[in-house]
Amino acid sequence: MTKLRLMAVVILALAITGGGYAFAYLSASTAVDVSAVGAEIATCEPAPVEDQPDWDSIITSEPGGIEILRPTATGDETLITYQYPDSGEHWEKVDEDTSDGDSTYVLSNNTNWQEDLYNIVDHSTVTGTINCVRVCIVCRVMDTPDQASAYVHIKTGGVEYNGNAEILTTSYTTYLYEWNINPNTVDSWTWDEIDALQIGVGLRKDGGAGKDTLCTQVYAEVIYGSGIALCGDVPTGDLFDVTPDASFTGDLAVKVYLTNTGALIKAYQYLNMKLYLEGSVEAGETPNYQLLTLTNGSVTFSLEDYTPGTYALSVTGGSYCLVSTDPSEWGEGYSVTPELYCQVIQMGE
């Protein structure tokens, strides 16, 4: 299995007067040894292969499927004017497995938008990367439509979001809206977020008299796994081991560069890696990581007042989204594996 290709720059020496360095490069295929010049200030070595992030996991297929989740309780909004039958709760009018048409529904006869939200059943024991969340509504209008009069409505992370406003027909039709990522976190959906999700519908009367809008069914489809996931969490693991020389007492800057951005953007829409360096100034801050992306290309950590030892530089989190789930649609010469270059220098140089 191909692991992360690292280009490790070992800062073997610093000539204070001349500013000279000695380097050693390490990649998956070659290693070039050089001799140290003067006294070492630090070394930056690639982490053991078995501890590095497994970037191949991004293009590894996983079992998948669709889980359908239906309303089970009233949510944070019950603002649609009417329900039929009038007894019971709104969510009970839209929770059936198969649409029952005019047997049960919620109805708006108001020209202003009205919204309902419903809590849904928790997901079952399924696992896997969530590719998207699709919310479906089954709606119609009473007479020939004049305007858009229904939209998918959700609430996640305490914030409400809407799908496209739809122009309905006089027959019950299914309308849907998909979110590939959670619009609240702008990150991949998690199963905890699915369990906390509220789904619903926005309705308004369609034009003139007798054009009430009805919704008879609302449900969510969670599409997970099934081949390469479009979006997900980056693999985590150690990248480099940074070891200040015991005889060097100055402050150090540890810089990490992304060197193959051109190949990565052929496969990724975006790639965000949360890098963490033990013992660094940044490790004691909030957030305690530096974000390395396809846009910024590099991050820097500070080692100050450190004790002798080795400090691991790791990927602790992050997210990605691919160009598509079909590698044949990626650009020629693509890569899903970041190539990183680590440099350690004396602070202020």
Helices and strands as residue ranges (DSSP letters): E 6-8, E 25-26, E 31-32, E 42-46, G 49-51, G 55-59, E 65-69, E 71-78, E 82-84, G 90-93, G 101-103, E 105-108, E 114-120, E 130-141, E 150-156, E 159-162, E 173-179, H 191-196, E 198-203, E 213-224, E 231-233, E 237-244, E 252-258, H 261-264, E 268-277, G 282-284, E 290-293, E 298-303, E 311-322, G 327-329, E 340-346
